Amino acid sequence: MVAVQASGAYSAGMQKPARRGGRRTGVQYTVRDVPSHIDAALRRKAREERKSLNQLLRDALSKEAGSDASALALHHDLDHLAGRWDEDPEFDRAIAAQDQVDEAMWR
């Protein structure tokens, strides 16, 4: 598999990369001859991670290049935790202890 930067002639109908301070903020790539089983696996992974295929590939390129895009994010959210809860009796005991009122302190 060979990744080739798309030429200007090939970018018909594609948006031009945004410019910030006279510099491009993004580059367009074209990847040819991706085997169908790789395509299916990437699309499945993107669906499982609830990402676009483009975002999944950009994350993979960033990781492979050694620059972790998530470390550069301006904010992080907790979406990956939504709907998850692990029972932990020790945590429950710690929370219950915080609910105890020390009567001597409130007199």
N, CA, C and O atoms as a Tinker XYZ file with bonds, in Angstrom:
   428  protein
     1  N      0.849000   -1.163000    0.000000    73     2
     2  CA     0.000000    0.000000    0.000000    64     1     3
     3  C      0.902000    1.235000    0.000000    63     2     4     5
     4  O      1.886000    1.295000    0.737000    81     3
     5  N      0.561000    2.209000   -0.825000    73     3     6
     6  CA     1.347000    3.427000   -0.943000    64     5     7
     7  C      0.440000    4.621000   -0.678000    63     6     8     9
     8  O     -0.633000    4.720000   -1.274000    81     7
     9  N      0.851000    5.529000    0.206000    73     7    10
    10  CA     0.109000    6.756000    0.469000    64     9    11
    11  C      0.754000    7.864000   -0.353000    63    10    12    13
    12  O      1.969000    8.058000   -0.312000    81    11
    13  N     -0.072000    8.581000   -1.095000    73    11    14
    14  CA     0.432000    9.632000   -1.972000    64    13    15
    15  C     -0.325000   10.915000   -1.672000    63    14    16    17
    16  O     -1.546000   10.900000   -1.513000    81    15
    17  N      0.393000   12.016000   -1.596000    73    15    18
    18  CA    -0.278000   13.294000   -1.402000    64    17    19
    19  C     -1.060000   13.612000   -2.665000    63    18    20    21
    20  O     -0.525000   13.525000   -3.770000    81    19
    21  N     -2.327000   13.982000   -2.503000    73    19    22
    22  CA    -3.181000   14.271000   -3.653000    64    21    23
    23  C     -2.718000   15.544000   -4.346000    63    22    24    25
    24  O     -2.419000   16.542000   -3.692000    81    23
    25  N     -2.663000   15.504000   -5.646000    73    23    26
    26  CA    -2.273000   16.694000   -6.408000    64    25    27
    27  C     -3.455000   17.650000   -6.501000    63    26    28    29
    28  O     -4.598000   17.263000   -6.255000    81    27
    29  N     -3.177000   18.879000   -6.850000    73    27    30
    30  CA    -4.237000   19.871000   -7.006000    64    29    31
    31  C     -5.240000   19.468000   -8.064000    63    30    32    33
    32  O     -6.426000   19.767000   -7.933000    81    31
    33  N     -4.788000   18.790000   -9.118000    73    31    34
    34  CA    -5.686000   18.367000  -10.184000    64    33    35
    35  C     -6.647000   17.293000   -9.703000    63    34    36    37
    36  O     -7.744000   17.162000  -10.246000    81    35
    37  N     -6.260000   16.526000   -8.699000    73    35    38
    38  CA    -7.073000   15.431000   -8.217000    64    37    39
    39  C     -8.099000   15.873000   -7.192000    63    38    40    41
    40  O     -8.958000   15.076000   -6.812000    81    39
    41  N     -8.042000   17.100000   -6.737000    73    39    42
    42  CA    -8.888000   17.545000   -5.638000    64    41    43
    43  C    -10.203000   18.165000   -6.091000    63    42    44    45
    44  O    -10.770000   18.987000   -5.371000    81    43
    45  N    -10.695000   17.798000   -7.247000    73    43    46
    46  CA   -11.953000   18.343000   -7.743000    64    45    47
    47  C    -13.075000   18.056000   -6.758000    63    46    48    49
    48  O    -13.278000   16.908000   -6.362000    81    47
    49  N    -13.797000   19.082000   -6.364000    73    47    50
    50  CA   -14.919000   18.937000   -5.459000    64    49    51
    51  C    -14.539000   18.871000   -3.990000    63    50    52    53
    52  O    -15.419000   18.827000   -3.130000    81    51
    53  N    -13.248000   18.864000   -3.685000    73    51    54
    54  CA   -12.803000   18.813000   -2.292000    64    53    55
    55  C    -12.534000   20.228000   -1.807000    63    54    56    57
    56  O    -12.101000   21.093000   -2.568000    81    55
    57  N    -12.796000   20.445000   -0.531000    73    55    58
    58  CA   -12.512000   21.762000    0.024000    64    57    59
    59  C    -11.012000   21.959000    0.126000    63    58    60    61
    60  O    -10.263000   21.020000    0.392000    81    59
    61  N    -10.589000   23.188000   -0.090000    73    59    62
    62  CA    -9.175000   23.502000    0.087000    64    61    63
    63  C     -8.872000   23.548000    1.577000    63    62    64    65
    64  O     -9.723000   23.963000    2.364000    81    63
    65  N     -7.675000   23.130000    1.980000    73    63    66
    66  CA    -7.310000   23.197000    3.397000    64    65    67
    67  C     -7.385000   24.633000    3.906000    63    66    68    69
    68  O     -7.041000   25.577000    3.194000    81    67
    69  N     -7.835000   24.781000    5.134000    73    67    70
    70  CA    -7.934000   26.112000    5.736000    64    69    71
    71  C     -6.548000   26.708000    5.906000    63    70    72    73
    72  O     -5.562000   25.985000    6.050000    81    71
    73  N     -6.481000   28.036000    5.889000    73    71    74
    74  CA    -5.205000   28.719000    6.095000    64    73    75
    75  C     -5.277000   29.502000    7.384000    63    74    76    77
    76  O     -6.287000   30.134000    7.693000    81    75
    77  N     -4.194000   29.451000    8.131000    73    75    78
    78  CA    -4.098000   30.202000    9.375000    64    77    79
    79  C     -2.739000   30.870000    9.369000    63    78    80    81
    80  O     -1.713000   30.190000    9.359000    81    79
    81  N     -2.720000   32.183000    9.375000    73    79    82
    82  CA    -1.453000   32.908000    9.368000    64    81    83
    83  C     -0.651000   32.657000    8.106000    63    82    84    85
    84  O      0.579000   32.641000    8.142000    81    83
    85  N     -1.354000   32.457000    6.967000    73    83    86
    86  CA    -0.659000   32.223000    5.704000    64    85    87
    87  C     -0.212000   30.780000    5.508000    63    86    88    89
    88  O      0.347000   30.450000    4.462000    81    87
    89  N     -0.446000   29.908000    6.498000    73    87    90
    90  CA    -0.028000   28.509000    6.394000    64    89    91
    91  C     -1.244000   27.603000    6.318000    63    90    92    93
    92  O     -2.281000   27.888000    6.918000    81    91
    93  N     -1.115000   26.518000    5.582000    73    91    94
    94  CA    -2.194000   25.537000    5.518000    64    93    95
    95  C     -2.302000   24.807000    6.848000    63    94    96    97
    96  O     -1.291000   24.502000    7.481000    81    95
    97  N     -3.529000   24.530000    7.268000    73    95    98
    98  CA    -3.720000   23.801000    8.517000    64    97    99
    99  C     -3.925000   22.311000    8.268000    63    98   100   101
   100  O     -3.957000   21.537000    9.224000    81    99
   101  N     -4.063000   21.889000    7.025000    73    99   102
   102  CA    -4.261000   20.481000    6.728000    64   101   103
   103  C     -3.801000   20.147000    5.332000    63   102   104   105
   104  O     -3.718000   21.026000    4.474000    81   103
   105  N     -3.501000   18.887000    5.098000    73   103   106
   106  CA    -3.058000   18.402000    3.796000    64   105   107
   107  C     -3.960000   17.249000    3.402000    63   106   108   109
   108  O     -4.367000   16.456000    4.252000    81   107
   109  N     -4.274000   17.150000    2.129000    73   107   110
   110  CA    -5.132000   16.096000    1.599000    64   109   111
   111  C     -4.272000   14.922000    1.145000    63   110   112   113
   112  O     -3.302000   15.127000    0.415000    81   111
   113  N     -4.601000   13.691000    1.558000    73   111   114
   114  CA    -3.904000   12.483000    1.125000    64   113   115
   115  C     -4.861000   11.568000    0.383000    63   114   116   117
   116  O     -6.068000   11.578000    0.626000    81   115
   117  N     -4.310000   10.782000   -0.521000    73   115   118
   118  CA    -5.061000    9.741000   -1.210000    64   117   119
   119  C     -4.326000    8.430000   -0.994000    63   118   120   121
   120  O     -3.112000    8.356000   -1.185000    81   119
   121  N     -5.051000    7.401000   -0.597000    73   119   122
   122  CA    -4.458000    6.081000   -0.399000    64   121   123
   123  C     -5.111000    5.142000   -1.405000    63   122   124   125
   124  O     -6.335000    5.016000   -1.440000    81   123
   125  N     -4.298000    4.488000   -2.218000    73   123   126
   126  CA    -4.814000    3.614000   -3.266000    64   125   127
   127  C     -4.595000    2.152000   -2.911000    63   126   128   129
   128  O     -3.729000    1.812000   -2.105000    81   127
   129  N     -5.398000    1.299000   -3.530000    73   127   130
   130  CA    -5.260000   -0.159000   -3.443000    64   129   131
   131  C     -5.331000   -0.693000   -2.012000    63   130   132   133
   132  O     -4.542000   -1.556000   -1.629000    81   131
   133  N     -6.269000   -0.185000   -1.233000    73   131   134
   134  CA    -6.483000   -0.706000    0.117000    64   133   135
   135  C     -7.260000   -2.010000   -0.030000    63   134   136   137
   136  O     -8.344000   -2.007000   -0.613000    81   135
   137  N     -6.739000   -3.122000    0.480000    73   135   138
   138  CA    -7.452000   -4.397000    0.373000    64   137   139
   139  C     -8.825000   -4.315000    1.046000    63   138   140   141
   140  O     -8.987000   -3.622000    2.050000    81   139
   141  N     -9.799000   -5.013000    0.496000    73   139   142
   142  CA   -11.171000   -4.917000    1.004000    64   141   143
   143  C    -11.283000   -5.370000    2.449000    63   142   144   145
   144  O    -12.089000   -4.812000    3.194000    81   143
   145  N    -10.505000   -6.359000    2.878000    73   143   146
   146  CA   -10.603000   -6.805000    4.276000    64   145   147
   147  C    -10.043000   -5.738000    5.229000    63   146   148   149
   148  O    -10.498000   -5.628000    6.367000    81   147
   149  N     -9.066000   -4.958000    4.772000    73   147   150
   150  CA    -8.534000   -3.854000    5.589000    64   149   151
   151  C     -9.576000   -2.743000    5.664000    63   150   152   153
   152  O     -9.810000   -2.175000    6.731000    81   151
   153  N    -10.199000   -2.435000    4.533000    73   151   154
   154  CA   -11.250000   -1.422000    4.498000    64   153   155
   155  C    -12.374000   -1.798000    5.458000    63   154   156   157
   156  O    -12.843000   -0.963000    6.231000    81   155
   157  N    -12.805000   -3.056000    5.407000    73   155   158
   158  CA   -13.899000   -3.512000    6.274000    64   157   159
   159  C    -13.502000   -3.401000    7.749000    63   158   160   161
   160  O    -14.301000   -2.966000    8.578000    81   159
   161  N    -12.274000   -3.794000    8.071000    73   159   162
   162  CA   -11.806000   -3.729000    9.462000    64   161   163
   163  C    -11.740000   -2.283000    9.954000    63   162   164   165
   164  O    -12.136000   -1.994000   11.083000    81   163
   165  N    -11.242000   -1.376000    9.115000    73   163   166
   166  CA   -11.146000    0.034000    9.506000    64   165   167
   167  C    -12.528000    0.646000    9.703000    63   166   168   169
   168  O    -12.761000    1.380000   10.663000    81   167
   169  N    -13.438000    0.339000    8.790000    73   167   170
   170  CA   -14.803000    0.876000    8.915000    64   169   171
   171  C    -15.504000    0.328000   10.156000    63   170   172   173
   172  O    -16.236000    1.056000   10.827000    81   171
   173  N    -15.285000   -0.942000   10.460000    73   171   174
   174  CA   -15.872000   -1.555000   11.654000    64   173   175
   175  C    -15.309000   -0.880000   12.918000    63   174   176   177
   176  O    -16.055000   -0.562000   13.844000    81   175
   177  N    -13.992000   -0.669000   12.940000    73   175   178
   178  CA   -13.370000   -0.030000   14.096000    64   177   179
   179  C    -13.881000    1.402000   14.265000    63   178   180   181
   180  O    -14.157000    1.834000   15.384000    81   179
   181  N    -14.007000    2.131000   13.165000    73   179   182
   182  CA   -14.524000    3.503000   13.233000    64   181   183
   183  C    -15.950000    3.498000   13.795000    63   182   184   185
   184  O    -16.298000    4.348000   14.615000    81   183
   185  N    -16.762000    2.552000   13.357000    73   183   186
   186  CA   -18.137000    2.460000   13.840000    64   185   187
   187  C    -18.138000    2.134000   15.343000    63   186   188   189
   188  O    -18.889000    2.740000   16.107000    81   187
   189  N    -17.299000    1.177000   15.764000    73   187   190
   190  CA   -17.228000    0.792000   17.178000    64   189   191
   191  C    -16.767000    1.951000   18.053000    63   190   192   193
   192  O    -17.253000    2.112000   19.172000    81   191
   193  N    -15.834000    2.759000   17.554000    73   191   194
   194  CA   -15.311000    3.887000   18.326000    64   193   195
   195  C    -16.140000    5.152000   18.135000    63   194   196   197
   196  O    -15.834000    6.205000   18.694000    81   195
   197  N    -17.205000    5.024000   17.328000    73   195   198
   198  CA   -18.097000    6.155000   17.046000    64   197   199
   199  C    -17.337000    7.349000   16.490000    63   198   200   201
   200  O    -17.536000    8.492000   16.901000    81   199
   201  N    -16.455000    7.042000   15.538000    73   199   202
   202  CA   -15.667000    8.068000   14.859000    64   201   203
   203  C    -15.942000    7.958000   13.369000    63   202   204   205
   204  O    -16.401000    6.925000   12.879000    81   203
   205  N    -15.656000    9.028000   12.666000    73   203   206
   206  CA   -15.684000    8.941000   11.211000    64   205   207
   207  C    -14.447000    8.160000   10.769000    63   206   208   209
   208  O    -13.451000    8.095000   11.489000    81   207
   209  N    -14.524000    7.574000    9.587000    73   207   210
   210  CA   -13.364000    6.865000    9.046000    64   209   211
   211  C    -12.191000    7.837000    8.919000    63   210   212   213
   212  O    -11.049000    7.479000    9.204000    81   211
   213  N    -12.476000    9.053000    8.496000    73   211   214
   214  CA   -11.433000   10.064000    8.358000    64   213   215
   215  C    -10.737000   10.331000    9.702000    63   214   216   217
   216  O     -9.509000   10.399000    9.763000    81   215
   217  N    -11.524000   10.481000   10.778000    73   215   218
   218  CA   -10.932000   10.746000   12.095000    64   217   219
   219  C    -10.111000    9.562000   12.569000    63   218   220   221
   220  O     -9.029000    9.742000   13.127000    81   219
   221  N    -10.614000    8.345000   12.353000    73   219   222
   222  CA    -9.870000    7.146000   12.749000    64   221   223
   223  C     -8.520000    7.091000   12.039000    63   222   224   225
   224  O     -7.501000    6.788000   12.660000    81   223
   225  N     -8.513000    7.381000   10.747000    73   223   226
   226  CA    -7.277000    7.345000    9.969000    64   225   227
   227  C     -6.323000    8.467000   10.386000    63   226   228   229
   228  O     -5.112000    8.260000   10.455000    81   227
   229  N     -6.869000    9.648000   10.661000    73   227   230
   230  CA    -6.012000   10.747000   11.125000    64   229   231
   231  C     -5.378000   10.404000   12.462000    63   230   232   233
   232  O     -4.202000   10.694000   12.679000    81   231
   233  N     -6.141000    9.791000   13.363000    73   231   234
   234  CA    -5.590000    9.376000   14.657000    64   233   235
   235  C     -4.482000    8.345000   14.461000    63   234   236   237
   236  O     -3.444000    8.411000   15.119000    81   235
   237  N     -4.706000    7.383000   13.547000    73   235   238
   238  CA    -3.701000    6.343000   13.289000    64   237   239
   239  C     -2.437000    6.952000   12.687000    63   238   240   241
   240  O     -1.329000    6.570000   13.063000    81   239
   241  N     -2.589000    7.894000   11.759000    73   239   242
   242  CA    -1.431000    8.553000   11.170000    64   241   243
   243  C     -0.663000    9.335000   12.230000    63   242   244   245
   244  O      0.568000    9.303000   12.264000    81   243
   245  N     -1.382000   10.027000   13.081000    73   243   246
   246  CA    -0.749000   10.803000   14.141000    64   245   247
   247  C      0.026000    9.894000   15.095000    63   246   248   249
   248  O      1.159000   10.197000   15.470000    81   247
   249  N     -0.591000    8.785000   15.481000    73   247   250
   250  CA     0.065000    7.838000   16.381000    64   249   251
   251  C      1.313000    7.252000   15.722000    63   250   252   253
   252  O      2.363000    7.154000   16.357000    81   251
   253  N      1.203000    6.865000   14.457000    73   251   254
   254  CA     2.331000    6.271000   13.736000    64   253   255
   255  C      3.470000    7.276000   13.577000    63   254   256   257
   256  O      4.643000    6.901000   13.596000    81   255
   257  N      3.125000    8.542000   13.423000    73   255   258
   258  CA     4.139000    9.584000   13.253000    64   257   259
   259  C      4.783000    9.972000   14.580000    63   258   260   261
   260  O      5.764000   10.716000   14.607000    81   259
   261  N      4.225000    9.464000   15.680000    73   259   262
   262  CA     4.808000    9.749000   16.985000    64   261   263
   263  C      4.306000   11.019000   17.617000    63   262   264   265
   264  O      4.880000   11.489000   18.600000    81   263
   265  N      3.244000   11.587000   17.076000    73   263   266
   266  CA     2.676000   12.775000   17.713000    64   265   267
   267  C      1.244000   12.442000   18.102000    63   266   268   269
   268  O      0.369000   12.321000   17.245000    81   267
   269  N      1.018000   12.299000   19.387000    73   267   270
   270  CA    -0.279000   11.917000   19.913000    64   269   271
   271  C     -1.231000   13.101000   19.838000    63   270   272   273
   272  O     -1.090000   14.070000   20.585000    81   271
   273  N     -2.201000   13.018000   18.931000    73   271   274
   274  CA    -3.150000   14.113000   18.738000    64   273   275
   275  C     -3.969000   14.377000   19.986000    63   274   276   277
   276  O     -4.338000   15.522000   20.250000    81   275
   277  N     -4.264000   13.333000   20.765000    73   275   278
   278  CA    -5.084000   13.544000   21.956000    64   277   279
   279  C     -4.363000   14.421000   22.976000    63   278   280   281
   280  O     -5.013000   15.136000   23.739000    81   279
   281  N     -3.037000   14.377000   23.002000    73   279   282
   282  CA    -2.280000   15.211000   23.927000    64   281   283
   283  C     -2.360000   16.680000   23.525000    63   282   284   285
   284  O     -2.159000   17.565000   24.357000    81   283
   285  N     -2.653000   16.940000   22.250000    73   283   286
   286  CA    -2.732000   18.309000   21.761000    64   285   287
   287  C     -4.137000   18.885000   21.845000    63   286   288   289
   288  O     -4.336000   20.064000   21.551000    81   287
   289  N     -5.118000   18.073000   22.241000    73   287   290
   290  CA    -6.504000   18.523000   22.287000    64   289   291
   291  C     -6.655000   19.650000   23.301000    63   290   292   293
   292  O     -5.985000   19.668000   24.334000    81   291
   293  N     -7.538000   20.582000   22.995000    73   291   294
   294  CA    -7.771000   21.705000   23.891000    64   293   295
   295  C     -8.613000   21.295000   25.090000    63   294   296   297
   296  O     -8.543000   21.929000   26.143000    81   295
   297  N     -9.399000   20.253000   24.942000    73   295   298
   298  CA   -10.231000   19.784000   26.044000    64   297   299
   299  C    -10.396000   18.278000   25.927000    63   298   300   301
   300  O    -10.230000   17.698000   24.854000    81   299
   301  N    -10.717000   17.674000   27.023000    73   299   302
   302  CA   -10.991000   16.246000   27.056000    64   301   303
   303  C    -12.364000   16.073000   27.670000    63   302   304   305
   304  O    -12.746000   16.837000   28.557000    81   303
   305  N    -13.096000   15.103000   27.223000    73   303   306
   306  CA   -14.394000   14.862000   27.821000    64   305   307
   307  C    -14.427000   13.466000   28.421000    63   306   308   309
   308  O    -13.455000   12.715000   28.336000    81   307
   309  N    -15.533000   13.136000   29.014000    73   307   310
   310  CA   -15.671000   11.853000   29.698000    64   309   311
   311  C    -16.645000   10.928000   28.972000    63   310   312   313
   312  O    -17.227000   10.032000   29.583000    81   311
   313  N    -16.822000   11.147000   27.662000    73   311   314
   314  CA   -17.765000   10.343000   26.894000    64   313   315
   315  C    -17.472000    8.846000   26.988000    63   314   316   317
   316  O    -18.395000    8.032000   26.994000    81   315
   317  N    -16.189000    8.483000   27.062000    73   315   318
   318  CA   -15.844000    7.064000   27.121000    64   317   319
   319  C    -16.322000    6.405000   28.415000    63   318   320   321
   320  O    -16.346000    5.178000   28.504000    81   319
   321  N    -16.702000    7.196000   29.416000    73   319   322
   322  CA   -17.190000    6.655000   30.678000    64   321   323
   323  C    -18.707000    6.598000   30.756000    63   322   324   325
   324  O    -19.257000    5.954000   31.650000    81   323
   325  N    -19.388000    7.261000   29.836000    73   323   326
   326  CA   -20.848000    7.350000   29.880000    64   325   327
   327  C    -21.465000    5.954000   29.857000    63   326   328   329
   328  O    -21.117000    5.117000   29.024000    81   327
   329  N    -22.382000    5.725000   30.782000    73   327   330
   330  CA   -23.089000    4.450000   30.825000    64   329   331
   331  C    -22.311000    3.329000   31.487000    63   330   332   333
   332  O    -22.765000    2.185000   31.480000    81   331
   333  N    -21.150000    3.624000   32.060000    73   331   334
   334  CA   -20.335000    2.592000   32.696000    64   333   335
   335  C    -20.318000    2.803000   34.206000    63   334   336   337
   336  O    -20.256000    3.936000   34.683000    81   335
   337  N    -20.372000    1.727000   34.934000    73   335   338
   338  CA   -20.223000    1.790000   36.368000    64   337   339
   339  C    -19.744000    0.435000   36.837000    63   338   340   341
   340  O    -20.341000   -0.590000   36.507000    81   339
   341  N    -18.687000    0.425000   37.592000    73   339   342
   342  CA   -18.172000   -0.806000   38.168000    64   341   343
   343  C    -18.495000   -0.787000   39.651000    63   342   344   345
   344  O    -18.159000    0.165000   40.356000    81   343
   345  N    -19.145000   -1.836000   40.121000    73   343   346
   346  CA   -19.450000   -1.940000   41.546000    64   345   347
   347  C    -18.147000   -2.038000   42.328000    63   346   348   349
   348  O    -17.261000   -2.819000   41.981000    81   347
   349  N    -18.040000   -1.241000   43.381000    73   347   350
   350  CA   -16.836000   -1.225000   44.203000    64   349   351
   351  C    -17.255000   -0.993000   45.655000    63   350   352   353
   352  O    -17.486000    0.147000   46.057000    81   351
   353  N    -17.355000   -2.067000   46.444000    73   351   354
   354  CA   -17.797000   -1.931000   47.836000    64   353   355
   355  C    -16.928000   -0.985000   48.656000    63   354   356   357
   356  O    -17.440000   -0.275000   49.522000    81   355
   357  N    -15.623000   -0.963000   48.397000    73   355   358
   358  CA   -14.737000   -0.064000   49.143000    64   357   359
   359  C    -15.091000    1.396000   48.863000    63   358   360   361
   360  O    -15.083000    2.223000   49.775000    81   359
   361  N    -15.401000    1.714000   47.609000    73   359   362
   362  CA   -15.824000    3.068000   47.246000    64   361   363
   363  C    -17.126000    3.408000   47.971000    63   362   364   365
   364  O    -17.272000    4.501000   48.519000    81   363
   365  N    -18.070000    2.465000   47.969000    73   363   366
   366  CA   -19.352000    2.696000   48.634000    64   365   367
   367  C    -19.162000    2.979000   50.121000    63   366   368   369
   368  O    -19.834000    3.843000   50.684000    81   367
   369  N    -18.237000    2.242000   50.762000    73   367   370
   370  CA   -17.960000    2.486000   52.182000    64   369   371
   371  C    -17.350000    3.878000   52.385000    63   370   372   373
   372  O    -17.706000    4.574000   53.336000    81   371
   373  N    -16.447000    4.283000   51.511000    73   371   374
   374  CA   -15.817000    5.603000   51.634000    64   373   375
   375  C    -16.853000    6.717000   51.481000    63   374   376   377
   376  O    -16.815000    7.710000   52.208000    81   375
   377  N    -17.763000    6.553000   50.549000    73   375   378
   378  CA   -18.817000    7.565000   50.355000    64   377   379
   379  C    -19.749000    7.588000   51.556000    63   378   380   381
   380  O    -20.148000    8.660000   52.011000    81   379
   381  N    -20.099000    6.417000   52.073000    73   379   382
   382  CA   -20.979000    6.347000   53.254000    64   381   383
   383  C    -20.324000    7.031000   54.446000    63   382   384   385
   384  O    -21.000000    7.711000   55.218000    81   383
   385  N    -19.020000    6.858000   54.603000    73   383   386
   386  CA   -18.311000    7.491000   55.720000    64   385   387
   387  C    -18.373000    9.011000   55.603000    63   386   388   389
   388  O    -18.409000    9.707000   56.618000    81   387
   389  N    -18.385000    9.527000   54.392000    73   387   390
   390  CA   -18.461000   10.980000   54.199000    64   389   391
   391  C    -19.842000   11.521000   54.540000    63   390   392   393
   392  O    -20.001000   12.708000   54.823000    81   391
   393  N    -20.834000   10.645000   54.511000    73   391   394
   394  CA   -22.198000   11.071000   54.826000    64   393   395
   395  C    -22.471000   11.112000   56.332000    63   394   396   397
   396  O    -23.533000   11.569000   56.754000    81   395
   397  N    -21.523000   10.640000   57.140000    73   395   398
   398  CA   -21.683000   10.641000   58.593000    64   397   399
   399  C    -21.455000   12.061000   59.116000    63   398   400   401
   400  O    -20.473000   12.720000   58.773000    81   399
   401  N    -22.370000   12.502000   59.938000    73   399   402
   402  CA   -22.269000   13.833000   60.538000    64   401   403
   403  C    -21.638000   13.683000   61.921000    63   402   404   405
   404  O    -22.123000   12.909000   62.747000    81   403
   405  N    -20.575000   14.413000   62.168000    73   403   406
   406  CA   -19.925000   14.421000   63.488000    64   405   407
   407  C    -20.647000   15.459000   64.318000    63   406   408   409
   408  O    -20.418000   16.660000   64.174000    81   407
   409  N    -21.529000   14.981000   65.194000    73   407   410
   410  CA   -22.382000   15.884000   65.997000    64   409   411
   411  C    -21.556000   16.854000   66.849000    63   410   412   413
   412  O    -21.956000   17.998000   67.065000    81   411
   413  N    -20.400000   16.382000   67.329000    73   411   414
   414  CA   -19.568000   17.232000   68.187000    64   413   415
   415  C    -19.050000   18.449000   67.428000    63   414   416   417
   416  O    -18.855000   19.507000   68.028000    81   415
   417  N    -18.829000   18.326000   66.153000    73   415   418
   418  CA   -18.325000   19.456000   65.347000    64   417   419
   419  C    -19.401000   20.480000   65.067000    63   418   420   421
   420  O    -19.086000   21.618000   64.719000    81   419
   421  N    -20.673000   20.106000   65.209000    73   419   422
   422  CA   -21.764000   21.008000   64.848000    64   421   423
   423  C    -22.482000   21.561000   66.069000    63   422   424   425
   424  O    -23.616000   22.025000   65.953000    81   423
   425  N    -21.858000   21.525000   67.218000    73   423   426
   426  CA   -22.499000   22.082000   68.431000    64   425   427
   427  C    -22.001000   23.456000   68.689000    63   426   428
   428  O    -22.417000   24.092000   69.658000    81   427
